């Protein structure tokens, strides 16, 4: 869900996705490359994202990712699911 959310603003390379997630979560989540790149690969296979090669801000070749229409829909699904899960956990923690 956080990877998809990080791509809403536009296309970005893998390291940028990791930085964006860290930024939007105020440092709570730090995604390591060993977790990020397999997830990106799976999302690309699902059709939620697409990729292309380009130059990064320091003129290195980097793979950029962008959110697809199917990815936007999946982000909605995941956001709704997370809302239900977080509500249920909050209810359980408040129970006596």
C-alpha positions in Angstrom: 0.0 0.0 0.0 2.8 2.4 0.9 4.6 1.7 -2.4 1.5 2.4 -4.4 0.8 5.6 -2.4 4.4 6.8 -3.0 3.7 6.7 -6.7 0.5 8.7 -6.7 2.5 12.0 -7.1 4.3 10.7 -10.2 7.0 8.4 -11.5 10.0 7.8 -9.4 13.0 5.5 -9.2 13.4 2.7 -6.6 15.6 4.6 -4.2 13.2 7.6 -4.5 10.3 5.3 -3.5 12.1 4.2 -0.4 12.9 7.8 0.5 9.3 8.9 -0.2 7.9 6.2 2.1 10.3 7.2 4.8 9.3 10.8 4.3 5.5 10.3 4.3 5.7 8.0 7.4 8.0 10.5 9.3 10.7 7.9 9.4 8.5 5.1 10.9 9.0 2.9 7.8 12.4 2.4 6.2 12.2 0.0 3.2 15.4 -1.8 2.4 16.2 -2.7 -1.2 15.9 -6.4 -0.4 12.2 -5.9 0.4 11.5 -3.1 -2.1 12.6 -4.5 -5.4 10.9 -7.9 -5.1 7.7 -6.1 -4.2 8.1 -3.8 -7.2 8.6 -6.8 -9.4 5.5 -8.5 -8.1 3.4 -5.3 -8.5 4.7 -4.9 -12.1 3.6 -8.5 -12.8 0.2 -7.7 -11.4 -0.1 -4.7 -13.7 -0.3 -2.2 -10.8 2.8 -0.4 -11.9 4.9 0.0 -15.0 8.6 0.8 -15.4 11.1 2.3 -17.7 14.8 3.1 -17.7 16.0 6.7 -17.4 18.7 8.9 -15.8 18.6 9.8 -12.2 19.3 13.2 -10.7 23.0 12.3 -10.6 23.1 11.0 -14.2 23.1 7.3 -13.3 20.8 4.9 -15.0 17.8 4.1 -12.9 14.6 2.2 -13.3 11.6 4.5 -12.8 8.1 3.3 -11.8 4.7 4.7 -12.4 1.3 3.8 -11.1 -1.2 2.3 -13.6 -4.9 2.6 -13.6 -5.1 -0.9 -12.1 -2.6 0.3 -9.4 -4.8 3.2 -8.5 -7.8 0.9 -8.0 -5.6 -1.5 -6.0 -4.5 1.4 -3.8 -8.2 2.1 -3.1 -8.8 -1.5 -2.2 -5.8 -1.7 0.1 -6.7 1.6 1.7 -10.2 0.4 2.5 -8.9 -2.9 3.8 -6.3 -1.1 6.0 -9.1 1.1 7.4 -11.1 -2.0 8.4 -8.1 -3.7 10.0 -6.9 -0.6 11.9 -10.5 0.0 13.2 -10.8 -3.6 14.4 -7.4 -3.5 16.1 -8.4 -0.2 17.8 -11.7 -1.8 19.0 -9.8 -4.8 20.3 -7.4 -2.6 22.3 -10.2 -0.6 23.8 -12.2 -3.7 24.9 -12.2 -4.5 28.6 
